[in-house]
């Protein structure tokens, strides 16, 4: 069954914690991944997006301005929770 029409029509939250470039890969590889994550913005237009990362280049690499940033601790790392609240189709 093709679930894409069901999933893409819902108002949901996509929450992710991608590699920071600390233990897995390096900063350049992390920024490349963040740039590719732009497909999430395009593929899930009704979804809000939340990303937890300690990489200070996330927002610039992702290419979208956040609605809100919340500072968090993840073990001994200072991280940020980037919240992207999307404009719902019915509000346009």
LINTARA-V341468 format. One record per pair of residues at least 24 apart in sequence whose C-alpha atoms are under 10 Angstrom apart, sorted by the first residue. I is the first residue (numbers start at 1). J is the second residue. Records with the same first field share a line. If there is no record, write none. Layout:
I->J + J
//
This chain:
4->43 + 44
7->44 + 46 + 47
8->43 + 44 + 45 + 46 + 47
9->44 + 45 + 46 + 47 + 89
10->44 + 45 + 46 + 47
11->44 + 45 + 46 + 47 + 48 + 86 + 88 + 89
12->44 + 46 + 47 + 48 + 49
13->44 + 46 + 47 + 48 + 49 + 50 + 83 + 84 + 85 + 86
14->40 + 44 + 47 + 48 + 49 + 50 + 51 + 84
15->47 + 48 + 49 + 50 + 51 + 52 + 81 + 82 + 83
16->49 + 50 + 51 + 52 + 53 + 81
17->50 + 51 + 52 + 53 + 54 + 81
18->51 + 52 + 53 + 54 + 55
19->52 + 53 + 54 + 55
20->52 + 53 + 54 + 55 + 56 + 57 + 58 + 79
21->53 + 54 + 55
22->54 + 55 + 77
27->55 + 56 + 57
28->57
30->55 + 57 + 58 + 61
31->55 + 56 + 57 + 58 + 59 + 60 + 61 + 62
32->58 + 61 + 62
33->58 + 61 + 62
34->58 + 59 + 60 + 61 + 62 + 63
35->59 + 60 + 61 + 62 + 63 + 64
36->61 + 62 + 63
37->61 + 62 + 63
38->62 + 63 + 64
41->84 + 86
44->86
45->86 + 87 + 88 + 89
46->85 + 86 + 87 + 88 + 89 + 90
47->84 + 85 + 86 + 87 + 88
48->83 + 84 + 85 + 86 + 87 + 88
49->82 + 83 + 84 + 85 + 86
50->81 + 82 + 83 + 84 + 85
51->80 + 81 + 82 + 83 + 84
52->79 + 80 + 81 + 82 + 83
53->77 + 78 + 79 + 80 + 81 + 82
54->78 + 79 + 80 + 81
55->79 + 80
56->80
58->82
//
